Amino acid sequence: MALYAFDGTWNLHRKDTSKDTNVVWFRNAYQGTQIYQAGVGTRLGALGRVLGGITGAGGHTRVARAREALRLNFDAGDRVIDIVGFSRGAALALHFANSIATQDVPGHRRSAGASIRFLGLWDTVPSFGVPGNAVNIGWNLGLPDNVVACYHAMSLEERRPAFPLHRPDARVQHAQQKGRLFEVWFRGVHSDVGGGNANPGLSSIPLNWMYAMGLASGLPLDGGVIALNRQRMDRDRPISLPSKFDVKGAPFRIVRWNDQVHESVRYVDDPRRYNNPPVGLTVVDDRGAAFGTFRRA
């Protein structure tokens, strides 16, 4: 079995784990082959940082490297596929999953459509080409039929125009088919959900949820790493504030009436900074089980 992990823009593994994203933490817990791709904007110095950060340049190269690793794993007889990603890395994870759905693995006839056991996404924000756009020409960002289960942790407070949330559609073959896409809202801005911004009290919460979803899907995850992450969890931590972007007047993301919110989210009487979900929204725990509705108090 193998984990294909795509980190977010400007994110890569650091020695200081307080700055590591949830992609790195999930990789560290995964007890199997790990193929890690650092985020776009982490190569070619200052120019690469600018081009990767603004346009997502380098994304196709990362998917190509993941496909080569996939070929090597198939050559070795390993066909169990798990994928995770954060931010633009989550979009790369979706595109990679779609490439598996539609293209044979080189040297393996009729391998197109190989099953993907687990797809974990933290706050998917593509913005390829023009920042903030929702077109993303050349990228396939739907949820392909070969994904058994997809879990998406979404940021309630992210509101920067250049960080539009992408929510994949999940097709089903018939009305009684078991759902494949599970999306849950969490408190915080983009990196409060995906990690990497030195606010682990919040980012560790959606990570813990993703660990639980992974274990439920049969992934081999190290209990010691999971326990270490739980020690960081603090749902009362304040959300982070963007330091380089003016979000004055920018609208919050829209929470749908039939969405789900994580149990760690509490009502905060500060509408300028906090995006409270609609009262009555379904609340779920780390097992994905509904046990109540969102309330003001």
Summary of the structure (lengths in Angstrom):
residues: 297
radius of gyration: 18.2
end to end distance: 44.6
largest distance: 58.5
contacts: 996
relative contact order: 0.13
helix: 28%
strand: 18%
